[in-house]
Amino acid sequence: KARSCSQSDPRQERAPTMMKLTVGRGHRAATTVARRLAHVPAAAAGRLRVDDKLKAFVDDELLPGTGVAPSKFWDGLSSILEDMAPRNRALLDRRDELQAQLDAWHRANPGTPDPTAYAALLEHSGYLAPAAPPFEVCSQHVDPELALVAGPQLVCPVDNARFIVNAANARWGSLLDAIYGTDVLPGDRAGAYKPERGAAAFGVAHSLLDESFPLEGEATWSDVTALSVAMRDGGSASLQLSLASGGEASLRDGAQFVGFLPGVPTARSVLLGKNGLHVELQVDRSHRIGATHAAGIKDVQVESALSAICDMEDSACTVDAADKIVAYGNWLGLMRGELSVPMSKGGKEVLREMNGDRTWTSAAGPGSVTLPGRALLLCRNVGLHMYTDAVMLGSEEVPEGIVDAMVTAAAAMHDLQGNSRVTNSKTGSVYIVKPKMHGPEEGAFTAELFSRVEGELGLPLHTLKVGVMDEERRTSLNLRQMMAATKERLFFINTGFLDRTGDEIHTSMEAGPMMLKADLKGAPWYSNYEESNVDCGVALKLVGKGQIGKGMWAAPDDMAKMVRDKGAQLA
C-alpha cells in the first residue's frame, strides 16, 4: 500500500532504459586512472558504466535476499540517471546564477545594505520562493524515536565500523560513568577508581532521580537502602523502597515503575519510565560499585541516543569507489544486524557487535516489556553538489547522491523484509538525511528521486523518508516551502551552526567583513534562524510526525559547559 496522505503518485510510467557497462573510467585531477569497469549481460544496453568492484558488491552482497535482480537494479539506476542527472546539474547552475546576482548587487551597493532594496532583490531574483498554499506535514509510519520521543541523536561516520557500531549501541549508557568520567563532577578523575568521587557521582544521580522519579512524602533516593518488588493478584507488581530511617517509600507516580528482573533477595534490575524514556537501576551488592551503595545499586543505565545518523557526508571520507564500498558495506551490515568489529580490550580479543533488544518482566501485569538495545539508524547521503566517477553516464561523472539513494534503500530492504538479526525500523520506513539542499526546488527534486527509487526497487510509495538539514540560507528563508515540497516524507528539520554560518558567509562574501565565529551565535539573524526553524515545525504539524533538531558539537572534555548551554536552550 502507498504510504501517503493523498492519492497522488508522483512516479510516472517510463519505458525501461537498457544499459551496458563498458570499459574505461575517465580522469581525476590531471591523471588518468586506469580501472576495470564491469561487464553487463548482453540483454542490457545503454550508457551506464560502473566500477567493477562496486558492481560486484551490489550484485553479490547488497542485492541477494532483497528480491531485486542485478539487472533490475542497474537498469533502474540508469533510467533515473538519464532523466535526473541533467536536472541535478541545472539545479546547481541555478545556485550559481543566484549567487552571481547577489555578488553583483553587493559590489554595486557597497556598505550596509538597504533592507528594502535587498528584500526586493531576493524576491525578484527568485531567491525567495512564492508562498506555499496552506498545508500540514502528513508523513506516516514514522518510528516513535523520531515522531514522539525527544532525545539525543548522534552523527557518526559510516565508513568507520568500530565508531558506527558504538553509535548504534549508544541507545543505553551509564549515567554514573558520564558523571564520574567528565568535568560535570569537579575534581580529579584520573587513575584508579576513587570511592569518594564515586559517592559524589551517586549524589548527582540521586538528585536526577529525585527530579524525574520523585518518591512519596519527604523521602529521597539518597535515603533508599533496598529495592524490592511486591507481586499483586493478577500479575502486576509494585516497587517498594526501604529507607535508612527504617520506613518504606514508593514512587509518587506508581505508573513510572515499568519492569524488573527478578533476583534474590531483591530485584537485580528495576526499569523506570517517563515521557517515553527509561532508566534502569542495576542492583548487585557483590559488585565493587554496588558494594559501596546503600541500596546495592551498581549502575544507573539511561536510555540515551534514540537515533544515530550514519554519515556518508560531513564526517566520512569517501572519495572513490573503494571508499564508497566500505561505507555502503557498513550500512548494509547495520541493516542486516550483523556488523561487528574484532578488537582488543584489556589484553583480550573481543568481538564488538550490535546489541540485541532488552527484556524485563512487566510491572503492569503478566508478560514482558521489550525495549530496543540500539539507536534507530538513519543514513545521511551526500548533497546534490557531489559527483562520483564510480558510476559514469557515458563519459560524465554522475550525481553521487542518486547512487547513494539507490544503494541506501536497497540495503534497508533487508531490514524491511525481516532479513536482519535485529530490527531497525518497526514501522517499515527508511530514513535518509539530505544535506546541503538550497531551497524548495531541490527539496522537490529529492522527493521525486525517492519516488523513482521506490518504483525501481518495488517499495511502497513514501517508504523513503527525508530529513531536511536546515543549514543553507536559501532553505532557511524558504523553510515552509521546503517542508511543503517534502511534506509526505519529512521526518526532521535540523539546524546546524557551522554549516549555516558557513553558507551565510559564502552567500554574503561580497558584502564585506564578517563577524568573528564566536560572535555569530549572538547575532540577531542567528537566533531568528533557530527560532524560525522551531516555529515552522510546530505550525506545520511536524510534532508527532517528525523531529525538530538542534545540531551541536559534543564536548566530552568540557561537558559541564555543554550541559549548561544545552540546559539554557531548553529553558
C-alpha positions as CSV (number, residue, x, y, z in Angstrom):
1,K,0.0,0.0,0.0
2,A,1.2,3.5,-0.7
3,R,2.1,5.4,2.4
4,S,0.6,8.7,1.5
5,C,-1.7,11.4,2.8
6,S,-3.1,11.9,-0.7
7,Q,-4.0,9.6,-3.6
8,S,-1.4,11.2,-5.9
9,D,1.6,9.1,-7.0
10,P,4.4,11.3,-8.5
11,R,6.0,8.2,-10.1
12,Q,5.5,8.1,-13.8
13,E,5.4,5.1,-16.1
14,R,8.5,5.1,-18.1
15,A,9.8,2.9,-20.9
16,P,12.6,0.8,-19.4
17,T,16.1,2.1,-20.2
18,M,18.5,-0.6,-21.2
19,M,22.2,-0.3,-20.4
20,K,25.6,-1.9,-20.8
21,L,28.7,-1.5,-18.8
22,T,31.8,-0.9,-20.9
23,V,35.5,-0.3,-20.2
24,G,37.2,3.0,-19.3
25,R,37.0,5.3,-16.3
26,G,37.8,8.9,-17.1
27,H,40.0,11.4,-15.2
28,R,40.5,12.6,-11.7
29,A,42.6,15.8,-11.5
30,A,45.1,15.6,-14.4
31,T,45.9,11.9,-14.0
32,T,44.1,9.2,-15.9
33,V,43.1,6.4,-13.6
34,A,43.0,3.0,-15.3
35,R,40.4,0.8,-13.7
36,R,38.4,-2.2,-14.9
37,L,34.7,-1.5,-15.4
38,A,32.2,-4.2,-15.0
39,H,30.7,-6.1,-17.9
40,V,26.9,-6.5,-18.0
41,P,24.9,-9.2,-19.8
42,A,24.1,-8.8,-23.4
43,A,20.5,-8.2,-22.7
44,A,21.4,-4.8,-21.3
45,A,22.4,-1.8,-23.4
46,G,23.0,1.9,-22.7
47,R,25.5,4.4,-21.5
48,L,26.0,3.4,-17.8
49,R,29.5,2.3,-16.7
50,V,30.2,1.1,-13.2
51,D,33.4,0.4,-11.3
52,D,33.9,-3.4,-11.4
53,K,34.3,-3.8,-7.6
54,L,31.2,-1.6,-6.9
55,K,29.2,-3.7,-9.3
56,A,30.4,-6.9,-7.7
57,F,29.5,-5.6,-4.3
58,V,26.0,-4.7,-5.4
59,D,25.4,-7.9,-7.3
60,D,26.9,-10.3,-4.8
61,E,26.4,-8.7,-1.4
62,L,23.8,-6.0,-1.5
63,L,21.0,-7.5,-3.5
64,P,20.8,-11.2,-2.6
65,G,17.8,-11.6,-0.3
66,T,16.1,-8.4,-1.4
67,G,14.2,-9.9,-4.4
68,V,15.8,-7.3,-6.7
69,A,17.8,-8.8,-9.6
70,P,21.1,-7.1,-10.5
71,S,19.7,-6.3,-14.0
72,K,16.7,-4.6,-12.4
73,F,18.9,-2.5,-10.1
74,W,21.3,-1.3,-12.8
75,D,18.5,-0.7,-15.4
76,G,16.6,1.3,-12.7
77,L,19.7,3.4,-11.8
78,S,20.4,4.0,-15.5
79,S,16.8,5.2,-16.1
80,I,16.9,7.6,-13.1
81,L,20.3,9.0,-14.1
82,E,19.3,9.5,-17.7
83,D,16.4,11.6,-16.6
84,M,17.5,13.3,-13.4
85,A,21.3,13.8,-13.7
86,P,20.8,16.7,-16.2
87,R,18.2,18.3,-13.8
88,N,20.6,17.9,-10.9
89,R,23.2,19.9,-12.9
90,A,20.5,22.5,-13.7
91,L,19.8,23.0,-10.0
92,L,23.5,23.6,-9.4
93,D,23.6,26.1,-12.2
94,R,20.7,27.9,-10.6
95,R,22.6,28.1,-7.4
96,D,25.5,29.8,-9.3
97,E,23.1,32.1,-11.1
98,L,21.5,33.4,-7.9
99,Q,24.9,33.7,-6.2
100,A,26.2,35.8,-9.2
101,Q,23.3,38.2,-8.8
102,L,23.9,38.6,-5.1
103,D,27.6,39.2,-5.6
104,A,26.9,41.8,-8.3
105,W,24.4,43.6,-6.2
106,H,26.8,43.8,-3.2
107,R,29.6,45.1,-5.4
108,A,27.2,47.8,-6.9
109,N,25.8,48.7,-3.4
110,P,28.8,48.7,-1.0
111,G,28.4,49.3,2.7
112,T,25.4,48.3,4.8
113,P,22.7,47.0,2.6
114,D,19.4,48.8,2.4
115,P,16.8,46.2,3.8
116,T,14.0,47.2,1.4
117,A,16.2,47.1,-1.7
118,Y,17.9,43.9,-0.6
119,A,14.5,42.2,0.0
120,A,13.4,43.3,-3.5
121,L,16.4,41.7,-5.0
122,L,15.7,38.4,-3.2
123,E,12.1,38.4,-4.4
124,H,12.7,39.5,-8.0
125,S,15.6,37.0,-8.5
126,G,13.5,34.1,-7.2
127,Y,15.8,33.6,-4.2
128,L,12.7,33.9,-2.1
129,A,10.1,31.4,-3.3
130,P,6.4,32.1,-3.6
131,A,4.4,31.3,-0.5
132,A,3.2,27.7,-0.3
133,P,-0.5,27.1,-0.2
134,P,-1.8,26.0,3.2
135,F,-0.6,22.6,4.2
136,E,0.4,20.4,7.1
137,V,3.2,17.8,7.3
138,C,1.5,14.4,6.8
139,S,4.3,11.9,7.0
140,Q,3.1,8.4,8.1
141,H,4.7,5.3,9.6
142,V,7.5,7.3,11.4
143,D,9.1,5.4,14.3
144,P,8.4,6.9,17.8
145,E,12.1,7.7,18.3
146,L,11.6,10.4,15.7
147,A,7.9,11.2,15.9
148,L,7.0,11.0,19.6
149,V,10.0,10.9,22.0
150,A,12.5,13.7,22.4
151,G,16.1,12.6,22.9
152,P,19.7,12.7,21.7
153,Q,20.7,11.9,18.2
154,L,24.3,11.0,17.2
155,V,26.1,11.6,14.0
156,C,28.9,9.1,13.2
157,P,30.9,8.4,10.0
158,V,29.6,5.2,8.5
159,D,33.0,4.3,6.9
160,N,34.4,3.5,10.4
161,A,32.9,0.2,11.5
162,R,34.0,0.5,15.2
163,F,32.7,4.0,15.5
164,I,29.3,3.2,13.9
165,V,28.8,0.0,16.0
166,N,29.4,2.1,19.1
167,A,26.9,4.7,17.9
168,A,24.3,2.0,17.2
169,N,24.9,0.6,20.7
170,A,24.6,4.0,22.4
171,R,20.9,3.6,23.0
172,W,21.8,2.8,26.6
173,G,24.6,4.3,28.6
174,S,25.9,4.5,32.2
175,L,24.8,7.7,33.9
176,L,27.4,7.1,36.6
177,D,30.2,6.8,34.0
178,A,29.1,10.0,32.4
179,I,29.2,11.9,35.7
180,Y,32.3,10.3,37.2
181,G,34.4,10.4,34.0
182,T,33.7,14.1,33.0
183,D,34.0,17.5,34.4
184,V,30.3,17.6,35.2
185,L,31.7,16.5,38.6
186,P,34.6,18.7,39.6
187,G,37.9,17.2,40.8
188,D,40.5,14.6,39.8
189,R,39.1,11.8,37.7
190,A,42.3,10.3,36.5
191,G,43.8,7.0,37.7
192,A,42.1,4.2,39.7
193,Y,38.5,4.3,40.9
194,K,38.1,6.8,43.8
195,P,35.3,5.8,46.2
196,E,34.9,9.5,47.3
197,R,34.3,10.6,43.7
198,G,32.1,7.6,43.1
199,A,29.9,8.6,46.1
200,A,29.7,12.1,44.7
201,A,28.7,10.7,41.3
202,F,25.9,8.8,43.1
203,G,24.9,12.0,44.7
204,V,24.3,13.7,41.3
205,A,22.5,10.6,40.1
206,H,20.2,10.6,43.2
207,S,19.3,14.3,42.5
208,L,18.4,13.4,38.9
209,L,16.3,10.5,40.1
210,D,14.5,12.8,42.6
211,E,13.7,15.2,39.8
212,S,12.3,12.7,37.3
213,F,11.1,9.9,39.6
214,P,10.2,11.5,42.9
215,L,9.2,9.4,46.0
216,E,6.2,9.9,48.2
217,G,6.4,12.3,51.1
218,E,9.8,13.7,52.0
219,A,11.9,10.7,51.0
220,T,14.7,11.0,48.5
221,W,16.7,8.5,46.6
222,S,19.7,9.1,48.8
223,D,17.6,7.6,51.7
224,V,17.0,4.3,49.9
225,T,18.7,1.2,51.3
226,A,16.9,-1.5,49.4
227,L,14.7,-2.1,46.4
228,S,12.1,-4.9,46.4
229,V,9.2,-5.9,44.2
230,A,5.9,-6.9,45.6
231,M,3.6,-9.0,43.4
232,R,-0.1,-8.4,43.3
233,D,-3.1,-10.5,42.4
234,G,-3.4,-10.5,38.6
235,G,0.3,-10.5,38.0
236,S,1.1,-6.8,38.4
237,A,3.8,-5.6,40.7
238,S,4.7,-2.6,42.9
239,L,8.1,-1.2,43.8
240,Q,8.9,-0.9,47.5
241,L,11.8,1.1,48.7
242,S,13.4,0.6,52.2
243,L,14.7,3.8,53.8
244,A,17.6,4.4,56.1
245,S,15.1,5.6,58.7
246,G,13.6,2.2,58.9
247,G,10.5,3.2,57.0
248,E,9.4,2.5,53.4
249,A,8.5,4.6,50.4
250,S,7.0,4.2,47.0
251,L,7.2,6.2,43.8
252,R,4.9,9.2,43.8
253,D,3.6,8.0,40.4
254,G,3.4,4.2,40.6
255,A,3.0,4.0,36.8
256,Q,6.6,5.0,36.4
257,F,7.6,1.5,37.5
258,V,7.7,-0.2,34.2
259,G,9.5,-3.6,34.7
260,F,12.0,-5.6,36.6
261,L,14.3,-8.6,36.5
262,P,13.7,-10.9,39.5
263,G,16.6,-11.6,41.9
264,V,17.2,-12.9,45.4
265,P,16.5,-11.3,47.8
266,T,15.7,-8.2,45.7
267,A,15.2,-7.4,42.1
268,R,18.5,-7.3,40.2
269,S,17.1,-4.7,37.7
270,V,14.4,-2.1,38.1
271,L,13.1,-0.3,35.0
272,L,11.6,3.2,35.4
273,G,10.0,5.3,32.6
274,K,8.9,8.8,31.9
275,N,7.9,10.6,28.7
276,G,8.8,7.5,26.6
277,L,12.3,7.3,28.0
278,H,13.7,4.8,30.5
279,V,16.2,4.4,33.3
280,E,17.4,1.1,34.6
281,L,18.7,0.7,38.2
282,Q,21.0,-2.3,38.2
283,V,21.4,-3.9,41.7
284,D,24.3,-6.1,42.8
285,R,25.7,-5.8,46.3
286,S,28.6,-8.2,45.4
287,H,29.8,-5.8,42.7
288,R,32.6,-3.5,43.6
289,I,30.5,-0.4,42.9
290,G,27.2,-1.9,44.3
291,A,29.0,-2.8,47.5
292,T,29.6,0.9,48.1
293,H,26.0,1.9,47.7
294,A,23.4,1.8,50.5
295,A,20.9,0.0,48.2
296,G,23.4,-2.1,46.3
297,I,22.9,-0.1,43.1
298,K,25.9,-0.8,40.9
299,D,24.9,1.3,37.9
300,V,22.2,3.6,36.6
301,Q,21.7,3.0,32.9
302,V,19.8,5.7,31.0
303,E,18.2,5.5,27.6
304,S,20.3,7.9,25.7
305,A,20.9,8.1,21.9
306,L,17.4,7.3,20.5
307,S,18.7,7.7,16.9
308,A,22.0,7.9,15.1
309,I,22.9,9.4,11.7
310,C,25.2,7.0,9.8
311,D,27.0,9.7,7.9
312,M,28.3,9.4,4.3
313,E,28.8,13.1,4.1
314,D,30.5,15.6,6.5
315,S,32.2,13.2,8.9
316,A,33.0,10.5,6.4
317,C,35.8,10.4,3.8
318,T,34.6,8.6,0.7
319,V,36.3,9.9,-2.4
320,D,36.3,6.9,-4.8
321,A,34.6,3.6,-5.4
322,A,36.7,1.7,-2.9
323,D,35.8,4.2,-0.2
324,K,32.1,4.0,-1.1
325,I,32.1,0.2,-1.0
326,V,33.4,0.4,2.6
327,A,30.6,2.9,3.5
328,Y,27.9,1.0,1.7
329,G,29.1,-2.3,3.2
330,N,28.9,-0.9,6.7
331,W,25.4,0.4,6.1
332,L,24.4,-3.0,4.7
333,G,25.9,-4.7,7.8
334,L,23.8,-2.4,10.0
335,M,20.6,-3.1,8.1
336,R,21.3,-6.8,8.4
337,G,22.2,-6.5,12.0
338,E,25.4,-8.3,11.5
339,L,28.1,-5.6,11.5
340,S,30.8,-6.5,14.0
341,V,34.4,-5.4,14.8
342,P,37.1,-7.6,16.3
343,M,39.2,-5.7,18.8
344,S,41.5,-6.0,21.7
345,K,40.3,-4.9,25.2
346,G,42.1,-5.5,28.4
347,G,44.5,-7.8,26.7
348,K,41.7,-10.0,25.3
349,E,40.3,-10.3,21.9
350,V,36.6,-9.4,21.8
351,L,34.0,-9.1,19.1
352,R,32.1,-5.8,19.2
353,E,28.7,-6.3,17.6
354,M,25.3,-4.8,17.6
355,N,23.3,-5.1,20.8
356,G,20.1,-7.1,20.9
357,D,16.9,-5.9,22.4
358,R,16.4,-5.8,26.1
359,T,13.5,-7.5,28.0
360,W,12.1,-7.2,31.6
361,T,9.2,-8.7,33.4
362,S,6.3,-6.2,33.0
363,A,5.2,-4.4,36.2
364,A,1.8,-3.8,34.7
365,G,0.8,-7.4,34.6
366,P,1.6,-10.8,33.1
367,G,4.0,-10.6,30.2
368,S,7.2,-8.7,29.4
369,V,8.5,-5.3,28.3
370,T,11.0,-5.3,25.5
371,L,12.9,-2.1,24.5
372,P,15.4,-1.6,21.7
373,G,19.0,-2.2,22.5
374,R,20.1,0.1,19.7
375,A,19.6,3.6,18.3
376,L,17.2,4.0,15.4
377,L,19.6,4.3,12.4
378,L,19.3,6.9,9.7
379,C,21.6,7.3,6.7
380,R,22.9,10.7,5.6
381,N,23.6,10.7,1.8
382,V,25.7,13.3,0.1
383,G,24.3,16.6,-1.3
384,L,23.4,17.4,-4.8
385,H,26.8,19.1,-5.4
386,M,28.8,15.9,-5.0
387,Y,29.7,13.8,-8.1
388,T,31.4,10.4,-8.5
389,D,33.3,8.5,-11.2
390,A,32.4,5.2,-9.5
391,V,29.4,5.3,-11.8
392,M,29.6,7.0,-15.2
393,L,27.0,8.0,-17.7
394,G,28.8,7.9,-21.0
395,S,32.0,9.9,-20.2
396,E,30.3,12.0,-17.5
397,E,30.5,11.6,-13.7
398,V,27.1,11.2,-12.1
399,P,25.5,12.8,-9.1
400,E,26.7,10.7,-6.1
401,G,23.5,11.4,-4.2
402,I,21.4,9.5,-6.8
403,V,23.7,6.4,-6.4
404,D,23.6,6.8,-2.6
405,A,19.8,6.8,-2.6
406,M,19.6,3.5,-4.6
407,V,22.1,1.7,-2.5
408,T,20.9,3.1,0.8
409,A,17.3,2.0,0.0
410,A,18.3,-1.5,-1.3
411,A,20.4,-2.2,1.8
412,A,17.5,-1.2,4.0
413,M,15.2,-3.7,2.3
414,H,16.9,-6.4,4.4
415,D,15.5,-4.7,7.5
416,L,12.1,-4.1,5.9
417,Q,11.8,-7.7,4.8
418,G,12.9,-9.2,8.1
419,N,16.3,-10.5,6.8
420,S,18.1,-8.8,9.7
421,R,19.2,-10.3,13.0
422,V,17.7,-7.2,14.7
423,T,15.0,-4.8,13.6
424,N,15.8,-1.1,12.8
425,S,12.5,0.5,11.8
426,K,9.5,-1.1,13.4
427,T,7.2,0.9,11.1
428,G,8.6,-0.1,7.8
429,S,10.4,3.1,6.9
430,V,13.9,4.1,5.6
431,Y,15.3,7.3,6.9
432,I,17.6,9.3,4.6
433,V,19.1,12.6,5.7
434,K,19.7,15.0,2.8
435,P,22.2,17.8,3.5
436,K,23.2,21.0,1.6
437,M,19.8,21.5,-0.2
438,H,19.3,25.0,-1.4
439,G,15.6,25.9,-1.5
440,P,12.3,24.1,-2.2
441,E,13.2,23.2,-5.8
442,E,15.9,20.9,-4.5
443,G,13.6,19.5,-1.9
444,A,11.0,18.7,-4.6
445,F,13.8,17.1,-6.7
446,T,14.8,14.9,-3.7
447,A,11.2,13.9,-3.1
448,E,10.9,12.8,-6.8
449,L,14.2,11.0,-6.6
450,F,12.9,9.0,-3.7
451,S,9.7,8.1,-5.6
452,R,11.7,6.9,-8.5
453,V,13.9,4.8,-6.3
454,E,10.9,3.3,-4.6
455,G,9.4,2.5,-8.0
456,E,12.6,0.8,-9.3
457,L,13.0,-1.3,-6.1
458,G,9.4,-2.2,-5.7
459,L,8.9,-0.3,-2.4
460,P,5.6,1.3,-1.3
461,L,5.3,5.0,-2.0
462,H,6.8,7.1,0.8
463,T,8.7,4.3,2.4
464,L,11.8,6.5,2.0
465,K,11.6,9.4,4.5
466,V,13.7,12.6,4.2
467,G,15.4,14.5,6.9
468,V,16.0,18.1,5.8
469,M,19.2,19.7,7.1
470,D,18.2,23.4,7.6
471,E,21.8,24.5,7.0
472,E,21.7,26.6,3.9
473,R,20.5,30.2,3.7
474,R,18.1,29.7,0.8
475,T,16.5,26.8,2.7
476,S,16.2,28.7,5.9
477,L,14.5,31.6,4.2
478,N,12.1,29.2,2.4
479,L,11.7,26.6,5.0
480,R,7.9,26.5,4.8
481,Q,8.1,25.9,1.1
482,M,10.8,23.3,1.6
483,M,8.6,21.5,4.0
484,A,5.7,21.7,1.5
485,A,7.8,20.0,-1.1
486,T,8.6,17.1,1.2
487,K,5.5,17.1,3.4
488,E,4.7,13.4,2.8
489,R,8.2,12.2,3.6
490,L,9.5,14.6,6.2
491,F,10.8,13.2,9.4
492,F,13.0,16.0,10.7
493,I,14.2,19.6,10.2
494,N,17.6,20.0,11.9
495,T,19.6,23.2,12.4
496,G,23.4,23.3,12.5
497,F,25.7,26.2,13.5
498,L,28.8,25.6,11.4
499,D,27.1,24.8,8.0
500,R,24.5,27.6,8.4
501,T,27.0,30.2,9.3
502,G,29.4,29.0,6.6
503,D,26.7,29.5,4.0
504,E,25.8,32.9,5.4
505,I,29.5,33.9,4.9
506,H,29.6,32.3,1.4
507,T,26.4,34.0,0.3
508,S,27.4,37.4,1.5
509,M,31.1,37.3,0.8
510,E,31.0,40.5,-1.3
511,A,29.1,42.4,1.4
512,G,32.3,42.9,3.4
513,P,34.0,41.6,6.6
514,M,32.0,39.1,8.7
515,M,31.7,38.9,12.5
516,L,34.1,36.5,14.3
517,K,32.8,33.0,14.7
518,A,32.4,33.3,18.5
519,D,30.2,36.4,18.0
520,L,27.9,34.9,15.3
521,K,25.8,33.0,17.7
522,G,24.8,36.3,19.3
523,A,23.9,37.9,16.1
524,P,20.1,38.6,15.6
525,W,19.9,36.7,12.4
526,Y,21.2,33.5,14.1
527,S,18.6,33.5,16.9
528,N,15.9,34.2,14.3
529,Y,17.1,31.2,12.3
530,E,16.9,28.9,15.3
531,E,13.5,30.2,16.3
532,S,12.1,30.2,12.8
533,N,13.0,26.5,12.5
534,V,11.1,25.6,15.6
535,D,8.1,27.9,14.7
536,C,7.8,26.3,11.2
537,G,8.0,22.8,12.6
538,V,5.3,23.5,15.2
539,A,3.0,25.5,13.0
540,L,3.1,22.9,10.2
541,K,2.3,20.0,12.5
542,L,5.6,18.2,12.3
543,V,5.4,17.5,16.0
544,G,4.0,13.9,16.4
545,K,5.2,13.0,12.9
546,G,8.8,14.0,13.0
547,Q,11.6,15.7,14.8
548,I,12.8,19.3,15.3
549,G,16.5,19.0,16.0
550,K,19.3,21.3,17.2
551,G,22.8,20.4,16.0
552,M,25.7,20.7,18.3
553,W,29.3,19.5,18.7
554,A,29.9,17.1,21.5
555,A,32.5,18.4,24.0
556,P,33.4,15.5,26.3
557,D,36.4,17.5,27.7
558,D,34.1,20.4,28.5
559,M,30.9,18.5,29.5
560,A,29.9,20.9,32.3
561,K,29.7,23.8,29.9
562,M,27.9,21.8,27.3
563,V,25.3,20.7,29.9
564,R,24.8,24.4,31.0
565,D,24.5,25.6,27.4
566,K,22.0,22.8,26.4
567,G,20.0,23.4,29.5
568,A,19.8,27.1,28.7
569,Q,18.4,26.3,25.2
570,L,15.6,24.3,26.8
571,A,14.7,26.9,29.4
